[in-house]
Amino acid sequence: MPTSRRSVLPSRIASAEPGHGVTLADVALAAKVSLATASRAFSHPQLVREATAQRVHEAAKRLSFRPNLLGAKLRAQQTRILGVMLPTLENAVFAECWRGIEASAMASGYSLMLVTSGYDPARESERVEYLLRHRVDGMVLTVADAAASIVLDQLDRESVPYVLAYNQVTAQGTQHGRHSVSVDNRASACEGVKALIAAGHRRIVVVSGAFMASDRARQRFAGYEDAMRAHGLAALPPVCLPSHTASNTAQIRELMARADTPTAFFCTNDLLAIGVISDLKRLGLRVPRDVSVLGYDGIALGALVEPPLATVVQPNSEIGAHAVRQLLQQLKSGDNTHDDAAGGALLLPHTLRVGGTVGAPP
């Protein structure tokens, strides 16, 4: 006697790993409702009895089924909404990036949904899940560490279109065909530190925030090491400050009390640099007469401090705009995978703004 469909499908559910290839039909079967009823439980819950809807949602949770998954096979239509995840808006670099994202998206008729991760990988997963459940067509993301990101691995598996902003795709990243828009963090940092060396500095310390959590900070530190090595100078360990926005006077005082007092600081972002300058002034030190400070980002605020902040300038608004253009091209072509040679990793030019807070060592 032929095996009935009803007797075959439950065994499939029993053997399926939650979240791996589970479909709405599987959820319907597990909830003992029709496919149409399961669909309505997600799309029009007001048309389904409460007890039935609850049964469908419990089955979906048990099977780790996400109803609005962006996988190509499950997406019936586009929402014309793009998801954006940035670490924070407290740092003006990301606010400037957002300006480019917004202008580019609106010019193409797309709406935006913005979330922030607080530089926390666990929160990245939570925020990306939030965007997926709101059926965004694709995402522009800045993650803590692109080379070791659970979030990006998930999006790759599910064929979700996305473009990284600021995360520089490395050799490890190209195997996933990841799209990114950034500057060359290592080369640009090397150029900035060489400018400090050209000004006469030999004892240069790198100041960073979440050094171990940020791939950009590590790439910029590698550029510092390149510059120091090229001039036969000893690279010093990075100094990690816990906050971009609060005073770190105690740590700066300790640095300046050492026998080998640094004559220059290279800060891996401008907000840190502005904070360091403020702390140095609290200690009675003059910038750049007593100590020089070089930032990285080129935010507009840096030009307003006195003296103006010397910095490595990256085109923040253009990074955001180019990331949206790359994402829209993915959506148009339906191709989420490009190797590095095909233009998946876009490096924009940086510039160097010297003077101001950089002078000769005392």
C-alpha positions in Angstrom: 0.0 0.0 0.0 1.5 3.4 -1.0 2.8 5.5 1.9 0.5 8.5 2.4 1.9 12.1 2.3 0.7 12.5 5.9 2.9 9.6 7.1 6.0 10.8 5.2 6.2 14.5 6.2 6.2 14.1 9.9 9.3 12.0 9.7 11.0 14.8 7.7 10.1 17.2 10.5 11.4 14.9 13.2 14.7 14.5 11.5 15.2 18.1 10.3 17.6 20.3 12.2 15.8 23.4 13.4 16.5 26.4 11.1 18.1 24.3 8.4 15.9 24.2 5.3 12.7 24.4 7.3 9.8 25.8 5.3 6.4 27.3 6.0 4.9 23.9 4.9 6.9 22.2 7.6 5.6 24.6 10.2 2.0 24.1 8.9 2.4 20.4 9.3 3.9 20.6 12.8 1.0 22.9 13.8 -1.6 20.6 12.1 -3.0 23.4 10.0 -3.2 24.1 6.3 -0.4 25.9 4.5 -2.8 28.8 3.8 -3.7 29.1 7.5 0.0 29.1 8.5 0.7 31.8 6.0 -2.2 33.9 7.3 -0.9 33.4 10.9 2.1 35.4 9.9 0.8 37.9 7.3 -2.7 38.5 8.5 -3.0 37.2 12.1 -6.3 39.0 12.6 -7.9 36.5 10.2 -6.8 33.5 12.3 -8.2 32.3 15.6 -6.0 33.1 18.5 -5.4 29.5 19.5 -4.6 28.5 16.0 -2.1 31.4 15.5 -0.5 30.5 18.8 0.0 26.9 17.7 1.6 28.1 14.4 4.0 30.5 16.2 4.9 27.8 18.7 5.7 25.4 15.9 7.8 28.1 14.1 9.7 28.8 17.3 10.3 25.0 17.9 11.7 24.6 14.3 13.6 27.9 14.3 11.6 29.1 11.4 11.8 32.8 10.5 8.7 33.8 8.5 10.3 36.8 6.8 13.6 35.3 5.9 15.3 37.1 3.1 16.6 33.9 1.4 16.0 34.2 -2.4 13.7 31.1 -2.4 11.4 32.6 0.3 11.2 36.2 -0.8 8.1 36.8 -2.8 8.4 40.6 -3.2 10.6 43.5 -2.2 9.6 45.9 0.5 11.9 48.7 -0.8 13.3 49.1 2.7 17.0 48.8 3.4 18.3 47.9 6.9 21.3 49.7 8.3 23.4 48.7 11.3 26.0 51.0 12.6 28.0 50.7 15.9 26.7 54.1 17.3 25.6 57.5 16.4 27.6 59.1 19.3 30.6 59.1 17.1 30.2 61.6 14.3 32.0 59.4 11.8 28.9 57.2 11.6 26.5 60.1 11.5 28.4 61.4 8.5 28.2 57.9 6.9 24.5 57.8 7.6 24.1 61.1 5.7 25.5 59.4 2.6 23.4 56.3 3.1 20.2 58.3 3.5 20.8 60.5 0.4 21.7 57.6 -1.8 18.7 55.5 -0.6 16.2 58.2 -0.9 17.4 59.2 -4.4 16.6 55.6 -5.5 13.2 55.5 -3.8 14.2 53.3 -0.8 13.2 53.8 2.8 15.6 53.0 5.7 15.5 51.2 9.0 18.4 52.0 11.3 19.7 50.0 14.3 22.9 50.4 16.4 25.0 47.6 17.9 27.1 49.4 20.5 30.2 47.6 19.3 28.8 44.4 20.8 28.9 41.2 18.7 26.0 39.7 20.6 23.9 42.8 20.1 24.8 42.6 16.4 23.1 39.3 16.1 20.0 40.6 17.9 19.8 43.7 15.7 20.3 41.9 12.4 17.5 39.4 13.4 15.3 42.4 14.1 16.0 43.7 10.6 15.3 40.3 9.0 12.0 40.1 10.7 11.0 43.4 9.3 11.7 42.1 5.8 14.3 44.6 4.7 15.5 43.9 1.1 19.2 44.1 2.1 21.5 45.6 4.6 24.4 48.1 5.0 26.4 46.9 8.0 29.4 47.9 10.1 30.4 45.0 12.3 33.0 44.7 15.0 35.2 42.1 13.3 34.3 41.0 9.7 36.7 38.1 9.7 35.1 36.5 12.7 31.5 37.5 12.5 28.7 35.1 13.3 26.2 37.6 11.8 28.0 37.7 8.4 28.3 33.9 8.3 24.5 33.7 8.9 23.7 36.2 6.2 26.0 34.4 3.8 24.2 31.1 4.5 20.8 32.6 3.9 21.8 34.6 0.8 20.9 37.9 2.3 22.2 40.8 0.2 24.5 43.1 2.3 27.4 45.5 2.0 29.9 46.3 4.7 30.8 49.9 5.4 34.3 50.6 6.9 35.0 46.9 7.4 37.8 46.3 5.0 37.5 42.9 3.3 40.7 41.0 3.7 42.1 37.8 2.1 39.9 35.8 4.6 36.8 37.7 3.6 37.1 37.2 -0.1 36.4 33.6 0.2 32.8 34.6 1.1 32.6 37.0 -1.8 31.7 39.8 0.7 31.0 43.3 -0.6 32.6 46.2 1.3 33.3 49.9 1.0 36.2 51.4 3.0 39.6 53.0 2.8 42.8 51.0 3.1 43.0 51.2 6.9 46.6 49.8 7.1 48.1 51.9 4.3 46.4 55.1 5.4 47.5 54.7 9.0 51.0 54.0 7.9 51.0 57.3 5.9 49.8 59.2 8.9 52.4 57.8 11.3 55.1 58.5 8.7 54.0 62.1 8.8 54.6 62.1 12.6 58.0 60.6 12.0 58.8 63.2 9.3 58.0 65.9 11.9 60.7 64.4 14.1 58.8 62.1 16.4 60.3 58.8 17.5 58.3 57.8 20.6 54.8 57.4 19.2 52.0 55.6 21.0 48.8 54.3 19.5 45.6 55.1 21.4 42.6 52.9 20.6 39.2 52.1 22.0 37.9 48.5 21.8 41.1 47.2 20.2 40.4 43.5 20.4 36.8 44.0 19.2 37.5 46.3 16.2 39.1 45.1 13.0 39.7 48.7 11.9 41.7 49.5 15.0 43.9 46.4 14.5 44.4 47.2 10.8 45.4 50.8 11.7 47.8 49.5 14.4 49.4 47.3 11.8 49.9 50.4 9.6 51.6 52.1 12.6 53.9 49.1 13.0 54.7 49.2 9.2 55.7 52.9 9.5 57.8 52.4 12.7 59.6 49.3 11.2 60.3 51.2 7.9 62.2 53.8 10.0 64.0 51.4 12.3 61.9 52.4 15.3 60.4 50.3 18.0 56.6 49.9 17.9 55.0 50.3 21.4 52.0 48.4 22.6 48.6 50.0 22.0 47.0 51.9 24.8 43.3 51.0 25.1 41.0 53.7 26.6 37.6 52.5 27.7 35.5 55.4 26.6 35.4 57.7 23.5 33.3 60.3 25.3 34.4 60.3 28.9 37.6 61.6 30.4 40.6 59.3 30.5 42.9 61.7 32.4 44.2 59.1 34.8 45.5 56.8 32.0 47.0 59.8 30.0 48.7 61.1 33.2 50.3 57.7 33.7 51.6 57.6 30.1 53.1 61.1 30.4 54.8 60.2 33.7 56.9 57.4 32.1 60.6 57.7 31.6 60.1 57.2 27.9 57.3 59.8 27.7 55.7 59.7 24.2 56.1 62.8 22.1 53.1 62.0 19.9 49.8 60.1 20.0 48.2 58.4 17.0 44.5 57.9 17.9 42.6 55.3 15.9 39.6 57.7 15.6 39.0 61.4 15.8 36.7 61.3 18.8 39.4 59.6 20.8 41.9 62.2 19.6 39.7 65.1 20.7 39.3 63.4 24.1 43.0 62.9 24.5 43.7 66.5 23.7 41.2 67.6 26.3 42.9 65.3 28.9 46.3 66.6 28.0 45.1 70.2 28.5 43.7 69.2 31.9 47.2 68.0 32.8 48.7 71.4 31.8 50.2 70.1 28.6 50.1 72.1 25.3 49.2 70.6 22.0 51.3 70.5 19.8 54.1 72.3 21.7 54.5 69.6 24.4 53.0 66.7 22.6 51.4 66.0 19.2 48.2 64.3 18.4 47.1 62.7 15.2 43.5 61.4 14.7 41.8 59.2 12.1 38.4 59.7 10.4 38.3 63.4 9.3 35.0 64.3 11.0 33.9 67.9 10.6 34.2 68.5 14.4 37.9 68.0 14.2 38.3 71.1 12.2 36.5 73.2 14.8 38.8 72.4 17.8 41.8 74.7 18.5 44.2 74.0 17.1 42.5 72.1 14.3 42.9 68.3 14.6 45.5 66.7 12.4 44.0 63.5 11.0 43.8 60.8 8.4 40.7 61.8 6.5 38.3 59.1 5.0 35.3 60.1 2.9 32.6 59.1 5.4 29.5 60.3 3.5 30.9 58.7 0.3 31.4 55.4 2.1 27.8 55.3 3.0 26.6 56.4 -0.5 28.8 53.8 -2.3 27.6 51.1 0.1 24.0 51.7 -0.8 24.8 51.8 -4.5 26.6 48.5 -4.2 23.7 47.0 -2.4 21.1 48.3 -4.9 23.3 46.7 -7.7 23.1 43.4 -5.9 19.3 43.7 -5.6 19.0 44.6 -9.3 21.2 41.8 -10.5 20.1 39.2 -8.0 23.8 38.2 -7.5 25.0 38.5 -3.9 28.5 37.0 -4.5 31.5 38.7 -6.1 35.1 38.0 -5.6 37.5 40.8 -4.8 38.7 41.1 -8.4 35.2 41.6 -9.6 34.8 44.7 -7.4 33.2 43.4 -4.3 35.7 45.2 -2.1 35.8 48.9 -2.9 38.7 51.0 -1.5 38.1 54.8 -1.6 41.0 57.3 -1.4 42.0 58.9 1.8 43.8 62.1 2.4 46.0 63.5 5.2 45.4 66.7 7.1 48.6 67.7 8.9 49.5 70.8 10.9 47.3 71.9 13.7 47.8 69.4 16.5 51.0 68.0 15.0 54.3 69.8 15.4 57.9 69.1 16.1 58.7 67.2 19.3 59.8 69.3 22.3 
